[in-house]
Amino acid sequence: MTFDIKLVLIGVLAYLIGCISPSIMIGKLAGVDIKKVGSGNAGTTNTLRVLGAKSAVIVLIVDLLKGYVFK
């Protein structure tokens, strides 16, 4: 496999992993549509407002790990 193909595959994989929103997933597990409550933003701060600190820390850690894996 050539370097160019590997680079494209890594880019596609990074994009797909970046599309995963831990705040939406945790909200669904809690029975809440995180995009319809609080500020409406699917992020760590809104998760903190709506679901509390434990859920927000999990969202933050997962988001940081996603960035770390593809740095």
mmCIF file of the N, C-alpha and C atoms, coordinates in Angstrom:
data_MODEL
# 
_entry.id   MODEL 
# 
loop_
_atom_site.group_PDB 
_atom_site.id 
_atom_site.type_symbol 
_atom_site.label_atom_id 
_atom_site.label_alt_id 
_atom_site.label_comp_id 
_atom_site.label_asym_id 
_atom_site.label_entity_id 
_atom_site.label_seq_id 
_atom_site.pdbx_PDB_ins_code 
_atom_site.Cartn_x 
_atom_site.Cartn_y 
_atom_site.Cartn_z 
_atom_site.occupancy 
_atom_site.B_iso_or_equiv 
_atom_site.pdbx_formal_charge 
_atom_site.auth_seq_id 
_atom_site.auth_comp_id 
_atom_site.auth_asym_id 
_atom_site.auth_atom_id 
_atom_site.pdbx_PDB_model_num 
ATOM 1   N N  . MET A 1 1  ? 0.848   -1.178 0.000  1.00 0.00 ? 1  MET A N  1 
ATOM 2   C CA . MET A 1 1  ? 0.000   0.000  0.000  1.00 0.00 ? 1  MET A CA 1 
ATOM 3   C C  . MET A 1 1  ? 0.891   1.237  0.000  1.00 0.00 ? 1  MET A C  1 
ATOM 4   N N  . THR A 1 2  ? 0.603   2.164  -0.859 1.00 0.00 ? 2  THR A N  1 
ATOM 5   C CA . THR A 1 2  ? 1.449   3.342  -0.967 1.00 0.00 ? 2  THR A CA 1 
ATOM 6   C C  . THR A 1 2  ? 1.157   4.329  0.156  1.00 0.00 ? 2  THR A C  1 
ATOM 7   N N  . PHE A 1 3  ? 2.089   5.246  0.333  1.00 0.00 ? 3  PHE A N  1 
ATOM 8   C CA . PHE A 1 3  ? 1.967   6.257  1.383  1.00 0.00 ? 3  PHE A CA 1 
ATOM 9   C C  . PHE A 1 3  ? 0.723   7.116  1.187  1.00 0.00 ? 3  PHE A C  1 
ATOM 10  N N  . ASP A 1 4  ? 0.412   7.460  -0.058 1.00 0.00 ? 4  ASP A N  1 
ATOM 11  C CA . ASP A 1 4  ? -0.752  8.297  -0.355 1.00 0.00 ? 4  ASP A CA 1 
ATOM 12  C C  . ASP A 1 4  ? -2.057  7.620  0.054  1.00 0.00 ? 4  ASP A C  1 
ATOM 13  N N  . ILE A 1 5  ? -2.175  6.339  -0.231 1.00 0.00 ? 5  ILE A N  1 
ATOM 14  C CA . ILE A 1 5  ? -3.386  5.604  0.128  1.00 0.00 ? 5  ILE A CA 1 
ATOM 15  C C  . ILE A 1 5  ? -3.505  5.508  1.649  1.00 0.00 ? 5  ILE A C  1 
ATOM 16  N N  . LYS A 1 6  ? -2.390  5.239  2.334  1.00 0.00 ? 6  LYS A N  1 
ATOM 17  C CA . LYS A 1 6  ? -2.413  5.178  3.796  1.00 0.00 ? 6  LYS A CA 1 
ATOM 18  C C  . LYS A 1 6  ? -2.838  6.517  4.386  1.00 0.00 ? 6  LYS A C  1 
ATOM 19  N N  . LEU A 1 7  ? -2.325  7.588  3.824  1.00 0.00 ? 7  LEU A N  1 
ATOM 20  C CA . LEU A 1 7  ? -2.661  8.924  4.315  1.00 0.00 ? 7  LEU A CA 1 
ATOM 21  C C  . LEU A 1 7  ? -4.149  9.214  4.147  1.00 0.00 ? 7  LEU A C  1 
ATOM 22  N N  . VAL A 1 8  ? -4.717  8.842  3.012  1.00 0.00 ? 8  VAL A N  1 
ATOM 23  C CA . VAL A 1 8  ? -6.145  9.047  2.775  1.00 0.00 ? 8  VAL A CA 1 
ATOM 24  C C  . VAL A 1 8  ? -6.971  8.202  3.741  1.00 0.00 ? 8  VAL A C  1 
ATOM 25  N N  . LEU A 1 9  ? -6.584  6.956  3.940  1.00 0.00 ? 9  LEU A N  1 
ATOM 26  C CA . LEU A 1 9  ? -7.319  6.083  4.862  1.00 0.00 ? 9  LEU A CA 1 
ATOM 27  C C  . LEU A 1 9  ? -7.271  6.607  6.291  1.00 0.00 ? 9  LEU A C  1 
ATOM 28  N N  . ILE A 1 10 ? -6.125  7.098  6.713  1.00 0.00 ? 10 ILE A N  1 
ATOM 29  C CA . ILE A 1 10 ? -6.007  7.675  8.056  1.00 0.00 ? 10 ILE A CA 1 
ATOM 30  C C  . ILE A 1 10 ? -6.889  8.916  8.165  1.00 0.00 ? 10 ILE A C  1 
ATOM 31  N N  . GLY A 1 11 ? -6.921  9.729  7.132  1.00 0.00 ? 11 GLY A N  1 
ATOM 32  C CA . GLY A 1 11 ? -7.769  10.916 7.133  1.00 0.00 ? 11 GLY A CA 1 
ATOM 33  C C  . GLY A 1 11 ? -9.244  10.572 7.225  1.00 0.00 ? 11 GLY A C  1 
ATOM 34  N N  . VAL A 1 12 ? -9.670  9.564  6.474  1.00 0.00 ? 12 VAL A N  1 
ATOM 35  C CA . VAL A 1 12 ? -11.073 9.141  6.503  1.00 0.00 ? 12 VAL A CA 1 
ATOM 36  C C  . VAL A 1 12 ? -11.422 8.570  7.879  1.00 0.00 ? 12 VAL A C  1 
ATOM 37  N N  . LEU A 1 13 ? -10.545 7.762  8.439  1.00 0.00 ? 13 LEU A N  1 
ATOM 38  C CA . LEU A 1 13 ? -10.780 7.185  9.763  1.00 0.00 ? 13 LEU A CA 1 
ATOM 39  C C  . LEU A 1 13 ? -10.843 8.274  10.839 1.00 0.00 ? 13 LEU A C  1 
ATOM 40  N N  . ALA A 1 14 ? -9.943  9.236  10.750 1.00 0.00 ? 14 ALA A N  1 
ATOM 41  C CA . ALA A 1 14 ? -9.948  10.341 11.713 1.00 0.00 ? 14 ALA A CA 1 
ATOM 42  C C  . ALA A 1 14 ? -11.239 11.143 11.603 1.00 0.00 ? 14 ALA A C  1 
ATOM 43  N N  . TYR A 1 15 ? -11.699 11.367 10.386 1.00 0.00 ? 15 TYR A N  1 
ATOM 44  C CA . TYR A 1 15 ? -12.952 12.096 10.182 1.00 0.00 ? 15 TYR A CA 1 
ATOM 45  C C  . TYR A 1 15 ? -14.133 11.338 10.795 1.00 0.00 ? 15 TYR A C  1 
ATOM 46  N N  . LEU A 1 16 ? -14.204 10.039 10.532 1.00 0.00 ? 16 LEU A N  1 
ATOM 47  C CA . LEU A 1 16 ? -15.312 9.236  11.052 1.00 0.00 ? 16 LEU A CA 1 
ATOM 48  C C  . LEU A 1 16 ? -15.310 9.184  12.574 1.00 0.00 ? 16 LEU A C  1 
ATOM 49  N N  . ILE A 1 17 ? -14.149 9.045  13.169 1.00 0.00 ? 17 ILE A N  1 
ATOM 50  C CA . ILE A 1 17 ? -14.070 9.030  14.634 1.00 0.00 ? 17 ILE A CA 1 
ATOM 51  C C  . ILE A 1 17 ? -14.420 10.409 15.193 1.00 0.00 ? 17 ILE A C  1 
ATOM 52  N N  . GLY A 1 18 ? -14.021 11.455 14.504 1.00 0.00 ? 18 GLY A N  1 
ATOM 53  C CA . GLY A 1 18 ? -14.349 12.806 14.941 1.00 0.00 ? 18 GLY A CA 1 
ATOM 54  C C  . GLY A 1 18 ? -15.836 13.096 14.886 1.00 0.00 ? 18 GLY A C  1 
ATOM 55  N N  . CYS A 1 19 ? -16.564 12.389 14.037 1.00 0.00 ? 19 CYS A N  1 
ATOM 56  C CA . CYS A 1 19 ? -18.014 12.584 13.917 1.00 0.00 ? 19 CYS A CA 1 
ATOM 57  C C  . CYS A 1 19 ? -18.780 11.986 15.090 1.00 0.00 ? 19 CYS A C  1 
ATOM 58  N N  . ILE A 1 20 ? -18.149 11.117 15.836 1.00 0.00 ? 20 ILE A N  1 
ATOM 59  C CA . ILE A 1 20 ? -18.808 10.497 16.991 1.00 0.00 ? 20 ILE A CA 1 
ATOM 60  C C  . ILE A 1 20 ? -18.876 11.525 18.113 1.00 0.00 ? 20 ILE A C  1 
ATOM 61  N N  . SER A 1 21 ? -20.082 11.785 18.607 1.00 0.00 ? 21 SER A N  1 
ATOM 62  C CA . SER A 1 21 ? -20.272 12.758 19.675 1.00 0.00 ? 21 SER A CA 1 
ATOM 63  C C  . SER A 1 21 ? -20.566 12.044 20.992 1.00 0.00 ? 21 SER A C  1 
ATOM 64  N N  . PRO A 1 22 ? -19.601 12.053 21.917 1.00 0.00 ? 22 PRO A N  1 
ATOM 65  C CA . PRO A 1 22 ? -19.845 11.371 23.188 1.00 0.00 ? 22 PRO A CA 1 
ATOM 66  C C  . PRO A 1 22 ? -20.975 12.012 23.990 1.00 0.00 ? 22 PRO A C  1 
ATOM 67  N N  . SER A 1 23 ? -21.184 13.306 23.846 1.00 0.00 ? 23 SER A N  1 
ATOM 68  C CA . SER A 1 23 ? -22.261 13.944 24.608 1.00 0.00 ? 23 SER A CA 1 
ATOM 69  C C  . SER A 1 23 ? -23.636 13.457 24.136 1.00 0.00 ? 23 SER A C  1 
ATOM 70  N N  . ILE A 1 24 ? -23.791 13.237 22.842 1.00 0.00 ? 24 ILE A N  1 
ATOM 71  C CA . ILE A 1 24 ? -25.062 12.724 22.328 1.00 0.00 ? 24 ILE A CA 1 
ATOM 72  C C  . ILE A 1 24 ? -25.261 11.288 22.794 1.00 0.00 ? 24 ILE A C  1 
ATOM 73  N N  . MET A 1 25 ? -24.212 10.482 22.750 1.00 0.00 ? 25 MET A N  1 
ATOM 74  C CA . MET A 1 25 ? -24.318 9.085  23.179 1.00 0.00 ? 25 MET A CA 1 
ATOM 75  C C  . MET A 1 25 ? -24.646 8.988  24.672 1.00 0.00 ? 25 MET A C  1 
ATOM 76  N N  . ILE A 1 26 ? -23.976 9.775  25.496 1.00 0.00 ? 26 ILE A N  1 
ATOM 77  C CA . ILE A 1 26 ? -24.247 9.741  26.936 1.00 0.00 ? 26 ILE A CA 1 
ATOM 78  C C  . ILE A 1 26 ? -25.643 10.277 27.224 1.00 0.00 ? 26 ILE A C  1 
ATOM 79  N N  . GLY A 1 27 ? -26.048 11.303 26.490 1.00 0.00 ? 27 GLY A N  1 
ATOM 80  C CA . GLY A 1 27 ? -27.406 11.817 26.648 1.00 0.00 ? 27 GLY A CA 1 
ATOM 81  C C  . GLY A 1 27 ? -28.449 10.768 26.327 1.00 0.00 ? 27 GLY A C  1 
ATOM 82  N N  . LYS A 1 28 ? -28.229 10.007 25.253 1.00 0.00 ? 28 LYS A N  1 
ATOM 83  C CA . LYS A 1 28 ? -29.177 8.946  24.895 1.00 0.00 ? 28 LYS A CA 1 
ATOM 84  C C  . LYS A 1 28 ? -29.223 7.866  25.967 1.00 0.00 ? 28 LYS A C  1 
ATOM 85  N N  . LEU A 1 29 ? -28.065 7.544  26.542 1.00 0.00 ? 29 LEU A N  1 
ATOM 86  C CA . LEU A 1 29 ? -28.047 6.561  27.626 1.00 0.00 ? 29 LEU A CA 1 
ATOM 87  C C  . LEU A 1 29 ? -28.828 7.058  28.844 1.00 0.00 ? 29 LEU A C  1 
ATOM 88  N N  . ALA A 1 30 ? -28.831 8.373  29.051 1.00 0.00 ? 30 ALA A N  1 
ATOM 89  C CA . ALA A 1 30 ? -29.559 8.964  30.176 1.00 0.00 ? 30 ALA A CA 1 
ATOM 90  C C  . ALA A 1 30 ? -31.006 9.282  29.814 1.00 0.00 ? 30 ALA A C  1 
ATOM 91  N N  . GLY A 1 31 ? -31.395 9.029  28.566 1.00 0.00 ? 31 GLY A N  1 
ATOM 92  C CA . GLY A 1 31 ? -32.753 9.293  28.138 1.00 0.00 ? 31 GLY A CA 1 
ATOM 93  C C  . GLY A 1 31 ? -33.025 10.756 27.828 1.00 0.00 ? 31 GLY A C  1 
ATOM 94  N N  . VAL A 1 32 ? -31.986 11.507 27.461 1.00 0.00 ? 32 VAL A N  1 
ATOM 95  C CA . VAL A 1 32 ? -32.110 12.933 27.187 1.00 0.00 ? 32 VAL A CA 1 
ATOM 96  C C  . VAL A 1 32 ? -31.557 13.223 25.795 1.00 0.00 ? 32 VAL A C  1 
ATOM 97  N N  . ASP A 1 33 ? -32.283 14.050 25.034 1.00 0.00 ? 33 ASP A N  1 
ATOM 98  C CA . ASP A 1 33 ? -31.731 14.533 23.769 1.00 0.00 ? 33 ASP A CA 1 
ATOM 99  C C  . ASP A 1 33 ? -30.970 15.813 24.087 1.00 0.00 ? 33 ASP A C  1 
ATOM 100 N N  . ILE A 1 34 ? -29.668 15.711 24.210 1.00 0.00 ? 34 ILE A N  1 
ATOM 101 C CA . ILE A 1 34 ? -28.818 16.808 24.683 1.00 0.00 ? 34 ILE A CA 1 
ATOM 102 C C  . ILE A 1 34 ? -28.913 18.031 23.775 1.00 0.00 ? 34 ILE A C  1 
ATOM 103 N N  . LYS A 1 35 ? -29.299 17.833 22.512 1.00 0.00 ? 35 LYS A N  1 
ATOM 104 C CA . LYS A 1 35 ? -29.408 18.954 21.580 1.00 0.00 ? 35 LYS A CA 1 
ATOM 105 C C  . LYS A 1 35 ? -30.710 19.736 21.744 1.00 0.00 ? 35 LYS A C  1 
ATOM 106 N N  . LYS A 1 36 ? -31.642 19.209 22.533 1.00 0.00 ? 36 LYS A N  1 
ATOM 107 C CA . LYS A 1 36 ? -32.932 19.886 22.716 1.00 0.00 ? 36 LYS A CA 1 
ATOM 108 C C  . LYS A 1 36 ? -33.091 20.496 24.106 1.00 0.00 ? 36 LYS A C  1 
ATOM 109 N N  . VAL A 1 37 ? -32.109 20.341 24.959 1.00 0.00 ? 37 VAL A N  1 
ATOM 110 C CA . VAL A 1 37 ? -32.184 20.910 26.304 1.00 0.00 ? 37 VAL A CA 1 
ATOM 111 C C  . VAL A 1 37 ? -30.964 21.781 26.557 1.00 0.00 ? 37 VAL A C  1 
ATOM 112 N N  . GLY A 1 38 ? -31.049 22.613 27.574 1.00 0.00 ? 38 GLY A N  1 
ATOM 113 C CA . GLY A 1 38 ? -29.942 23.508 27.888 1.00 0.00 ? 38 GLY A CA 1 
ATOM 114 C C  . GLY A 1 38 ? -29.699 24.481 26.749 1.00 0.00 ? 38 GLY A C  1 
ATOM 115 N N  . SER A 1 39 ? -28.452 24.628 26.356 1.00 0.00 ? 39 SER A N  1 
ATOM 116 C CA . SER A 1 39 ? -28.106 25.561 25.277 1.00 0.00 ? 39 SER A CA 1 
ATOM 117 C C  . SER A 1 39 ? -28.400 24.983 23.896 1.00 0.00 ? 39 SER A C  1 
ATOM 118 N N  . GLY A 1 40 ? -28.621 23.684 23.826 1.00 0.00 ? 40 GLY A N  1 
ATOM 119 C CA . GLY A 1 40 ? -28.858 23.037 22.543 1.00 0.00 ? 40 GLY A CA 1 
ATOM 120 C C  . GLY A 1 40 ? -27.588 22.593 21.853 1.00 0.00 ? 40 GLY A C  1 
ATOM 121 N N  . ASN A 1 41 ? -26.450 22.880 22.473 1.00 0.00 ? 41 ASN A N  1 
ATOM 122 C CA . ASN A 1 41 ? -25.159 22.497 21.909 1.00 0.00 ? 41 ASN A CA 1 
ATOM 123 C C  . ASN A 1 41 ? -24.767 21.128 22.456 1.00 0.00 ? 41 ASN A C  1 
ATOM 124 N N  . ALA A 1 42 ? -24.300 20.258 21.594 1.00 0.00 ? 42 ALA A N  1 
ATOM 125 C CA . ALA A 1 42 ? -23.867 18.927 22.026 1.00 0.00 ? 42 ALA A CA 1 
ATOM 126 C C  . ALA A 1 42 ? -22.394 18.983 22.397 1.00 0.00 ? 42 ALA A C  1 
ATOM 127 N N  . GLY A 1 43 ? -22.103 19.527 23.552 1.00 0.00 ? 43 GLY A N  1 
ATOM 128 C CA . GLY A 1 43 ? -20.726 19.651 24.004 1.00 0.00 ? 43 GLY A CA 1 
ATOM 129 C C  . GLY A 1 43 ? -20.597 19.404 25.494 1.00 0.00 ? 43 GLY A C  1 
ATOM 130 N N  . THR A 1 44 ? -19.389 19.525 25.983 1.00 0.00 ? 44 THR A N  1 
ATOM 131 C CA . THR A 1 44 ? -19.102 19.236 27.382 1.00 0.00 ? 44 THR A CA 1 
ATOM 132 C C  . THR A 1 44 ? -19.829 20.189 28.327 1.00 0.00 ? 44 THR A C  1 
ATOM 133 N N  . THR A 1 45 ? -19.854 21.472 28.013 1.00 0.00 ? 45 THR A N  1 
ATOM 134 C CA . THR A 1 45 ? -20.473 22.451 28.912 1.00 0.00 ? 45 THR A CA 1 
ATOM 135 C C  . THR A 1 45 ? -21.972 22.212 29.039 1.00 0.00 ? 45 THR A C  1 
ATOM 136 N N  . ASN A 1 46 ? -22.646 21.944 27.928 1.00 0.00 ? 46 ASN A N  1 
ATOM 137 C CA . ASN A 1 46 ? -24.073 21.668 28.007 1.00 0.00 ? 46 ASN A CA 1 
ATOM 138 C C  . ASN A 1 46 ? -24.329 20.348 28.720 1.00 0.00 ? 46 ASN A C  1 
ATOM 139 N N  . THR A 1 47 ? -23.467 19.378 28.523 1.00 0.00 ? 47 THR A N  1 
ATOM 140 C CA . THR A 1 47 ? -23.600 18.114 29.244 1.00 0.00 ? 47 THR A CA 1 
ATOM 141 C C  . THR A 1 47 ? -23.466 18.354 30.742 1.00 0.00 ? 47 THR A C  1 
ATOM 142 N N  . LEU A 1 48 ? -22.559 19.219 31.130 1.00 0.00 ? 48 LEU A N  1 
ATOM 143 C CA . LEU A 1 48 ? -22.398 19.570 32.537 1.00 0.00 ? 48 LEU A CA 1 
ATOM 144 C C  . LEU A 1 48 ? -23.685 20.196 33.078 1.00 0.00 ? 48 LEU A C  1 
ATOM 145 N N  . ARG A 1 49 ? -24.261 21.129 32.346 1.00 0.00 ? 49 ARG A N  1 
ATOM 146 C CA . ARG A 1 49 ? -25.497 21.791 32.778 1.00 0.00 ? 49 ARG A CA 1 
ATOM 147 C C  . ARG A 1 49 ? -26.652 20.812 32.919 1.00 0.00 ? 49 ARG A C  1 
ATOM 148 N N  . VAL A 1 50 ? -26.779 19.919 31.943 1.00 0.00 ? 50 VAL A N  1 
ATOM 149 C CA . VAL A 1 50 ? -27.970 19.070 31.860 1.00 0.00 ? 50 VAL A CA 1 
ATOM 150 C C  . VAL A 1 50 ? -27.811 17.768 32.650 1.00 0.00 ? 50 VAL A C  1 
ATOM 151 N N  . LEU A 1 51 ? -26.659 17.118 32.530 1.00 0.00 ? 51 LEU A N  1 
ATOM 152 C CA . LEU A 1 51 ? -26.495 15.782 33.103 1.00 0.00 ? 51 LEU A CA 1 
ATOM 153 C C  . LEU A 1 51 ? -25.573 15.722 34.318 1.00 0.00 ? 51 LEU A C  1 
ATOM 154 N N  . GLY A 1 52 ? -24.841 16.789 34.589 1.00 0.00 ? 52 GLY A N  1 
ATOM 155 C CA . GLY A 1 52 ? -23.989 16.812 35.767 1.00 0.00 ? 52 GLY A CA 1 
ATOM 156 C C  . GLY A 1 52 ? -22.520 16.585 35.451 1.00 0.00 ? 52 GLY A C  1 
ATOM 157 N N  . ALA A 1 53 ? -21.734 16.696 36.515 1.00 0.00 ? 53 ALA A N  1 
ATOM 158 C CA . ALA A 1 53 ? -20.277 16.678 36.387 1.00 0.00 ? 53 ALA A CA 1 
ATOM 159 C C  . ALA A 1 53 ? -19.728 15.333 35.916 1.00 0.00 ? 53 ALA A C  1 
ATOM 160 N N  . LYS A 1 54 ? -20.266 14.240 36.417 1.00 0.00 ? 54 LYS A N  1 
ATOM 161 C CA . LYS A 1 54 ? -19.740 12.916 36.048 1.00 0.00 ? 54 LYS A CA 1 
ATOM 162 C C  . LYS A 1 54 ? -19.855 12.685 34.540 1.00 0.00 ? 54 LYS A C  1 
ATOM 163 N N  . SER A 1 55 ? -21.009 12.993 33.982 1.00 0.00 ? 55 SER A N  1 
ATOM 164 C CA . SER A 1 55 ? -21.206 12.826 32.541 1.00 0.00 ? 55 SER A CA 1 
ATOM 165 C C  . SER A 1 55 ? -20.318 13.774 31.744 1.00 0.00 ? 55 SER A C  1 
ATOM 166 N N  . ALA A 1 56 ? -20.174 15.010 32.233 1.00 0.00 ? 56 ALA A N  1 
ATOM 167 C CA . ALA A 1 56 ? -19.344 15.991 31.533 1.00 0.00 ? 56 ALA A CA 1 
ATOM 168 C C  . ALA A 1 56 ? -17.875 15.570 31.516 1.00 0.00 ? 56 ALA A C  1 
ATOM 169 N N  . VAL A 1 57 ? -17.398 15.001 32.611 1.00 0.00 ? 57 VAL A N  1 
ATOM 170 C CA . VAL A 1 57 ? -16.003 14.542 32.664 1.00 0.00 ? 57 VAL A CA 1 
ATOM 171 C C  . VAL A 1 57 ? -15.788 13.398 31.678 1.00 0.00 ? 57 VAL A C  1 
ATOM 172 N N  . ILE A 1 58 ? -16.753 12.510 31.580 1.00 0.00 ? 58 ILE A N  1 
ATOM 173 C CA . ILE A 1 58 ? -16.643 11.398 30.621 1.00 0.00 ? 58 ILE A CA 1 
ATOM 174 C C  . ILE A 1 58 ? -16.587 11.939 29.194 1.00 0.00 ? 58 ILE A C  1 
ATOM 175 N N  . VAL A 1 59 ? -17.466 12.903 28.877 1.00 0.00 ? 59 VAL A N  1 
ATOM 176 C CA . VAL A 1 59 ? -17.477 13.514 27.545 1.00 0.00 ? 59 VAL A CA 1 
ATOM 177 C C  . VAL A 1 59 ? -16.133 14.173 27.257 1.00 0.00 ? 59 VAL A C  1 
ATOM 178 N N  . LEU A 1 60 ? -15.621 14.916 28.222 1.00 0.00 ? 60 LEU A N  1 
ATOM 179 C CA . LEU A 1 60 ? -14.343 15.600 28.036 1.00 0.00 ? 60 LEU A CA 1 
ATOM 180 C C  . LEU A 1 60 ? -13.207 14.610 27.793 1.00 0.00 ? 60 LEU A C  1 
ATOM 181 N N  . ILE A 1 61 ? -13.159 13.556 28.580 1.00 0.00 ? 61 ILE A N  1 
ATOM 182 C CA . ILE A 1 61 ? -12.089 12.559 28.442 1.00 0.00 ? 61 ILE A CA 1 
ATOM 183 C C  . ILE A 1 61 ? -12.168 11.875 27.070 1.00 0.00 ? 61 ILE A C  1 
ATOM 184 N N  . VAL A 1 62 ? -13.369 11.493 26.661 1.00 0.00 ? 62 VAL A N  1 
ATOM 185 C CA . VAL A 1 62 ? -13.513 10.832 25.355 1.00 0.00 ? 62 VAL A CA 1 
ATOM 186 C C  . VAL A 1 62 ? -13.106 11.781 24.227 1.00 0.00 ? 62 VAL A C  1 
ATOM 187 N N  . ASP A 1 63 ? -13.518 13.051 24.322 1.00 0.00 ? 63 ASP A N  1 
ATOM 188 C CA . ASP A 1 63 ? -13.128 14.022 23.287 1.00 0.00 ? 63 ASP A CA 1 
ATOM 189 C C  . ASP A 1 63 ? -11.611 14.227 23.263 1.00 0.00 ? 63 ASP A C  1 
ATOM 190 N N  . LEU A 1 64 ? -11.001 14.288 24.425 1.00 0.00 ? 64 LEU A N  1 
ATOM 191 C CA . LEU A 1 64 ? -9.537  14.440 24.478 1.00 0.00 ? 64 LEU A CA 1 
ATOM 192 C C  . LEU A 1 64 ? -8.838  13.224 23.897 1.00 0.00 ? 64 LEU A C  1 
ATOM 193 N N  . LEU A 1 65 ? -9.332  12.041 24.204 1.00 0.00 ? 65 LEU A N  1 
ATOM 194 C CA . LEU A 1 65 ? -8.729  10.819 23.671 1.00 0.00 ? 65 LEU A CA 1 
ATOM 195 C C  . LEU A 1 65 ? -8.872  10.747 22.147 1.00 0.00 ? 65 LEU A C  1 
ATOM 196 N N  . LYS A 1 66 ? -10.011 11.205 21.625 1.00 0.00 ? 66 LYS A N  1 
ATOM 197 C CA . LYS A 1 66 ? -10.169 11.219 20.171 1.00 0.00 ? 66 LYS A CA 1 
ATOM 198 C C  . LYS A 1 66 ? -9.108  12.114 19.538 1.00 0.00 ? 66 LYS A C  1 
ATOM 199 N N  . GLY A 1 67 ? -8.847  13.253 20.126 1.00 0.00 ? 67 GLY A N  1 
ATOM 200 C CA . GLY A 1 67 ? -7.819  14.147 19.602 1.00 0.00 ? 67 GLY A CA 1 
ATOM 201 C C  . GLY A 1 67 ? -6.421  13.600 19.773 1.00 0.00 ? 67 GLY A C  1 
ATOM 202 N N  . TYR A 1 68 ? -6.179  12.911 20.876 1.00 0.00 ? 68 TYR A N  1 
ATOM 203 C CA . TYR A 1 68 ? -4.856  12.367 21.160 1.00 0.00 ? 68 TYR A CA 1 
ATOM 204 C C  . TYR A 1 68 ? -4.493  11.231 20.193 1.00 0.00 ? 68 TYR A C  1 
ATOM 205 N N  . VAL A 1 69 ? -5.456  10.399 19.871 1.00 0.00 ? 69 VAL A N  1 
ATOM 206 C CA . VAL A 1 69 ? -5.203  9.258  19.001 1.00 0.00 ? 69 VAL A CA 1 
ATOM 207 C C  . VAL A 1 69 ? -4.734  9.708  17.614 1.00 0.00 ? 69 VAL A C  1 
ATOM 208 N N  . PHE A 1 70 ? -5.292  10.815 17.133 1.00 0.00 ? 70 PHE A N  1 
ATOM 209 C CA . PHE A 1 70 ? -4.970  11.259 15.772 1.00 0.00 ? 70 PHE A CA 1 
ATOM 210 C C  . PHE A 1 70 ? -4.180  12.568 15.782 1.00 0.00 ? 70 PHE A C  1 
ATOM 211 N N  . LYS A 1 71 ? -3.311  12.738 16.753 1.00 0.00 ? 71 LYS A N  1 
ATOM 212 C CA . LYS A 1 71 ? -2.502  13.973 16.800 1.00 0.00 ? 71 LYS A CA 1 
ATOM 213 C C  . LYS A 1 71 ? -1.427  13.977 15.742 1.00 0.00 ? 71 LYS A C  1 
# 
